[in-house]
Amino acid sequence: MVQNPPIYASISISFEWAMNDFSSGFHPSAVPGHETKLSAEEKQPAARCEWDFSLATVVSSTANATVSDTLGVIEFDPSNTILATGGIARKIRIYTLNSLLRPQEETVHFQGEHQSIAFLDHTNACDNCIFTPAKLSSLRWKPGTGGRILGSGDYDGVVMEYDIETKVPIFERDEHGGRRVWSVDYSHSDPFLGASGSDDGTMQMWDPRCGEGGGSVAKVQPTKSRSSVCCVEFNPFGDALIAAGCADQKAYAYDVRKMVEPVHIFDGHTKTITYVRFLNAQTLVSAGTDGCLKLWNIVDSRLLRTYKGHVNSRSFVGLSVWRHGGLLGCGSENNQVFVYDTRWGEPIWVHGFEPMGRDSSDHHHAFVSSVCWRQVNEDQCTLVAGGSNGVLHVFVGKRKSDSE
């Protein structure tokens, strides 16, 4: 049985967002063909950064509260103008991107490396705040609601939907036996259809329009050992697939029309898979506590590339894909944010978080715990990253000119 992660009370920040090594000691052998692919990768040119990234805004709390504010999830709404954050502090904060990127009168600035950085306080920068009954592990905006409905999964095993305008829950389901819900997502073809993955070893699909069993539509247990389901995501490109990453070191893809056996199995990580993200209609990205990101061909479950550089052995550090730019973002347990170009296995950009807030005296234990790209179809980008100390960093990037 999977045990809940330990809480280290002697440390000022909380490691509740960290996770145990769920693996059972089984280390899958390399998938046939991997060795050839990896040796080919070694012959590729060194990774190059085609983007100029800069830190635009830092949002922190001036209050020296004793409660951990680890940011476990950051999500942009469908309009990509509003973002929500959640985590250990039992609150959902809502920000408008304009309020984070447009300097205010009370903002402090300083010049450094040809950039102006805005320093804001969560209280002033936040446009809305919803207090939740439990610690949050996942957030996802419900498609087709104009950015008004936000779904959440929490440490008590409950899935809830909140109306952002009224700040009240409008749907609740508790069908995971009180075991932590790590991840929630919604179908883009049928926005009423949601899914959740949990420590109870199941991935469940549900529809609030179905009255009984918490709106239950389907339920699968990917592994016989009931390994934790740490992440779920519907394919947003029209295919009837949903992917799940598990503590048994594998990711699975199911046909939502027949949730019986997986139609694809992605086997190559050596520790728990913490995130799965669809990059496009043909490829899927996974992240694991083996310190690797992996790019997979969906059709034949073939490993295309492995990305290494960040540190990840026990915590959820976030994974986000910017589909237009072909970039991957993730956090790291050495308190840095990493950006990879999907074409190369090495990072193209790394930025360290400066000690501040609650981790200023114990920054060696701090880590970047969540990241999210703004999904825009242009040659400039926004990456938001959150830390175990509750500090939010907003980065902006522009594609370099050909002459640079």
Solvent accessible surface area in square Angstrom, and as a share of the most:
residue,aa,sasa,rsa
1,M,212,0.95
2,V,29,0.17
3,Q,134,0.59
4,N,93,0.48
5,P,11,0.07
6,P,51,0.32
7,I,109,0.55
8,Y,93,0.35
9,A,100,0.77
10,S,112,0.72
11,I,38,0.19
12,S,64,0.41
13,I,3,0.02
14,S,13,0.08
15,F,23,0.10
16,E,18,0.08
17,W,4,0.01
18,A,0,0.00
19,M,2,0.01
20,N,41,0.21
21,D,81,0.42
22,F,28,0.12
23,S,23,0.15
24,S,107,0.69
25,G,52,0.50
26,F,117,0.49
27,H,118,0.53
28,P,16,0.10
29,S,97,0.62
30,A,58,0.45
31,V,36,0.21
32,P,124,0.78
33,G,48,0.46
34,H,11,0.05
35,E,106,0.47
36,T,100,0.58
37,K,63,0.27
38,L,72,0.36
39,S,51,0.33
40,A,50,0.39
41,E,27,0.12
42,E,146,0.65
43,K,172,0.73
44,Q,66,0.29
45,P,101,0.63
46,A,82,0.64
47,A,27,0.21
48,R,130,0.48
49,C,34,0.20
50,E,38,0.17
51,W,6,0.02
52,D,72,0.37
53,F,26,0.11
54,S,36,0.23
55,L,18,0.09
56,A,19,0.15
57,T,1,0.01
58,V,5,0.03
59,V,0,0.00
60,S,17,0.11
61,S,32,0.20
62,T,121,0.70
63,A,69,0.53
64,N,136,0.70
65,A,44,0.34
66,T,131,0.76
67,V,93,0.53
68,S,12,0.08
69,D,8,0.04
70,T,0,0.00
71,L,4,0.02
72,G,6,0.06
73,V,18,0.10
74,I,4,0.02
75,E,24,0.11
76,F,18,0.07
77,D,7,0.04
78,P,82,0.51
79,S,66,0.43
80,N,21,0.11
81,T,64,0.37
82,I,50,0.25
83,L,0,0.00
84,A,0,0.00
85,T,2,0.01
86,G,2,0.02
87,G,3,0.03
88,I,6,0.03
89,A,20,0.16
90,R,110,0.40
91,K,47,0.20
92,I,0,0.00
93,R,22,0.08
94,I,8,0.04
95,Y,0,0.00
96,T,44,0.26
97,L,12,0.06
98,N,91,0.46
99,S,25,0.16
100,L,1,0.01
101,L,63,0.31
102,R,146,0.53
103,P,79,0.50
104,Q,72,0.32
105,E,178,0.80
106,E,112,0.50
107,T,12,0.07
108,V,101,0.58
109,H,81,0.36
110,F,101,0.42
111,Q,140,0.62
112,G,24,0.23
113,E,152,0.68
114,H,190,0.85
115,Q,37,0.16
116,S,56,0.36
117,I,13,0.07
118,A,6,0.05
119,F,65,0.27
120,L,19,0.09
121,D,23,0.12
122,H,5,0.02
123,T,113,0.66
124,N,103,0.53
125,A,7,0.05
126,C,23,0.14
127,D,85,0.44
128,N,30,0.15
129,C,36,0.22
130,I,4,0.02
131,F,148,0.62
132,T,11,0.06
133,P,88,0.55
134,A,4,0.03
135,K,38,0.16
136,L,2,0.01
137,S,6,0.04
138,S,9,0.06
139,L,1,0.01
140,R,41,0.15
141,W,11,0.04
142,K,15,0.06
143,P,20,0.12
144,G,79,0.76
145,T,41,0.24
146,G,82,0.79
147,G,10,0.10
148,R,94,0.34
149,I,18,0.09
150,L,0,0.00
151,G,1,0.01
152,S,2,0.01
153,G,0,0.00
154,D,4,0.02
155,Y,26,0.10
156,D,78,0.41
157,G,0,0.00
158,V,18,0.10
159,V,1,0.00
160,M,13,0.06
161,E,3,0.02
162,Y,4,0.02
163,D,13,0.07
164,I,15,0.08
165,E,122,0.55
166,T,74,0.43
167,K,99,0.42
168,V,74,0.42
169,P,68,0.42
170,I,95,0.48
171,F,34,0.14
172,E,103,0.46
173,R,5,0.02
174,D,80,0.42
175,E,72,0.32
176,H,3,0.01
177,G,71,0.68
178,G,43,0.41
179,R,64,0.23
180,R,21,0.08
181,V,0,0.00
182,W,10,0.03
183,S,13,0.08
184,V,2,0.01
185,D,3,0.01
186,Y,2,0.01
187,S,7,0.04
188,H,102,0.45
189,S,102,0.66
190,D,49,0.26
191,P,39,0.25
192,F,88,0.37
193,L,25,0.12
194,G,0,0.00
195,A,0,0.00
196,S,0,0.00
197,G,0,0.00
198,S,0,0.00
199,D,4,0.02
200,D,17,0.09
201,G,0,0.00
202,T,1,0.00
203,M,0,0.00
204,Q,5,0.02
205,M,2,0.01
206,W,0,0.00
207,D,11,0.06
208,P,40,0.25
209,R,143,0.52
210,C,58,0.35
211,G,75,0.72
212,E,152,0.68
213,G,41,0.40
214,G,19,0.19
215,G,1,0.01
216,S,55,0.35
217,V,75,0.43
218,A,21,0.16
219,K,122,0.52
220,V,10,0.06
221,Q,74,0.33
222,P,21,0.13
223,T,15,0.09
224,K,204,0.86
225,S,89,0.58
226,R,111,0.41
227,S,16,0.10
228,S,0,0.00
229,V,0,0.00
230,C,2,0.01
231,C,3,0.02
232,V,0,0.00
233,E,8,0.04
234,F,7,0.03
235,N,8,0.04
236,P,35,0.22
237,F,85,0.35
238,G,65,0.63
239,D,77,0.40
240,A,25,0.19
241,L,13,0.06
242,I,0,0.00
243,A,0,0.00
244,A,0,0.00
245,G,0,0.00
246,C,0,0.00
247,A,1,0.01
248,D,29,0.15
249,Q,3,0.01
250,K,40,0.17
251,A,0,0.00
252,Y,12,0.05
253,A,2,0.01
254,Y,3,0.01
255,D,27,0.14
256,V,33,0.19
257,R,189,0.69
258,K,144,0.61
259,M,25,0.11
260,V,95,0.55
261,E,121,0.54
262,P,33,0.21
263,V,78,0.45
264,H,37,0.17
265,I,78,0.40
266,F,1,0.00
267,D,33,0.17
268,G,18,0.17
269,H,0,0.00
270,T,57,0.33
271,K,45,0.19
272,T,1,0.00
273,I,0,0.00
274,T,1,0.00
275,Y,23,0.09
276,V,0,0.00
277,R,35,0.13
278,F,2,0.01
279,L,15,0.07
280,N,56,0.29
281,A,49,0.38
282,Q,103,0.46
283,T,15,0.09
284,L,1,0.00
285,V,0,0.00
286,S,0,0.00
287,A,4,0.03
288,G,0,0.00
289,T,4,0.02
290,D,35,0.18
291,G,13,0.12
292,C,12,0.07
293,L,1,0.00
294,K,16,0.07
295,L,12,0.06
296,W,0,0.00
297,N,31,0.16
298,I,9,0.05
299,V,117,0.67
300,D,80,0.41
301,S,23,0.15
302,R,111,0.40
303,L,5,0.03
304,L,31,0.15
305,R,32,0.12
306,T,14,0.08
307,Y,0,0.00
308,K,121,0.51
309,G,42,0.40
310,H,12,0.05
311,V,69,0.39
312,N,7,0.03
313,S,57,0.37
314,R,72,0.26
315,S,2,0.01
316,F,5,0.02
317,V,4,0.02
318,G,4,0.04
319,L,4,0.02
320,S,10,0.06
321,V,5,0.03
322,W,0,0.00
323,R,79,0.29
324,H,85,0.38
325,G,14,0.13
326,G,18,0.17
327,L,0,0.00
328,L,0,0.00
329,G,0,0.00
330,C,1,0.00
331,G,0,0.00
332,S,0,0.00
333,E,36,0.16
334,N,72,0.37
335,N,17,0.09
336,Q,53,0.24
337,V,0,0.00
338,F,9,0.04
339,V,0,0.00
340,Y,0,0.00
341,D,7,0.03
342,T,19,0.11
343,R,105,0.38
344,W,18,0.06
345,G,19,0.19
346,E,104,0.46
347,P,37,0.24
348,I,21,0.11
349,W,46,0.16
350,V,59,0.34
351,H,52,0.23
352,G,30,0.29
353,F,15,0.06
354,E,126,0.57
355,P,55,0.34
356,M,49,0.22
357,G,42,0.40
358,R,39,0.14
359,D,2,0.01
360,S,63,0.41
361,S,105,0.68
362,D,36,0.19
363,H,68,0.30
364,H,156,0.70
365,H,80,0.36
366,A,2,0.02
367,F,4,0.02
368,V,0,0.00
369,S,0,0.00
370,S,2,0.01
371,V,9,0.05
372,C,13,0.08
373,W,2,0.01
374,R,53,0.19
375,Q,63,0.28
376,V,18,0.10
377,N,132,0.68
378,E,67,0.30
379,D,78,0.40
380,Q,85,0.38
381,C,6,0.04
382,T,6,0.04
383,L,1,0.01
384,V,0,0.00
385,A,0,0.00
386,G,0,0.00
387,G,1,0.01
388,S,1,0.01
389,N,11,0.05
390,G,3,0.02
391,V,2,0.01
392,L,0,0.00
393,H,5,0.02
394,V,0,0.00
395,F,0,0.00
396,V,47,0.27
397,G,2,0.02
398,K,130,0.55
399,R,97,0.35
400,K,66,0.28
401,S,62,0.40
402,D,155,0.80
403,S,109,0.71
404,E,133,0.60
